[in-house]
Amino acid sequence: MTSEAGKSTPLKNITSDYHYHVVEADSENTLDMIQEALEEKGFLLEQEEWEKELFAK
């Protein structure tokens, strides 16, 4: 995003530090390892019910 002065604004400043990334891998095992590593670092949040429904599609 660009402000009126033409300077970029970090995404975290306009989304309350909350946004999504899609992670793909060749196997469930790899996805499990990625999820575990992200959880250990505190990067994953519990999804709200509406998010679970949205991403289940």
C-alpha positions in Angstrom: 0.0 0.0 0.0 1.2 3.5 -0.8 0.4 6.6 1.3 -0.5 9.9 -0.3 3.1 11.0 0.0 4.1 8.0 -2.1 5.7 6.1 0.8 5.0 2.5 1.3 3.1 1.3 4.4 4.0 -2.1 5.9 1.1 -4.5 5.6 1.2 -5.1 9.4 0.3 -1.5 10.0 -3.0 -1.8 8.1 -4.1 -5.3 9.2 -3.4 -5.2 12.9 -0.5 -7.6 12.4 -2.9 -10.2 11.1 -2.8 -11.7 7.6 -2.7 -15.0 5.8 -0.2 -16.9 3.8 -0.9 -20.1 1.8 1.6 -22.8 2.4 1.9 -25.7 -0.1 4.2 -28.8 0.1 4.7 -32.1 -1.6 3.5 -34.1 1.4 1.4 -34.0 4.5 4.5 -34.8 6.5 6.2 -31.6 5.2 3.1 -29.6 6.0 3.1 -31.0 9.5 6.7 -30.1 10.0 6.1 -26.5 8.8 3.1 -26.2 11.0 5.0 -27.4 14.0 7.9 -25.0 13.4 5.5 -22.0 13.0 3.6 -23.0 16.1 6.9 -23.2 18.1 7.7 -19.6 17.0 4.2 -18.4 17.9 3.3 -17.4 14.4 0.0 -19.3 14.2 -3.2 -18.2 15.7 -6.3 -20.2 16.4 -8.8 -19.6 13.6 -12.2 -18.1 14.3 -15.2 -20.1 13.2 -15.8 -17.9 10.1 -12.2 -18.4 9.0 -12.5 -22.2 9.3 -15.6 -22.1 7.1 -14.0 -19.7 4.6 -10.8 -21.8 4.2 -12.6 -25.1 4.2 -14.0 -24.3 0.7 
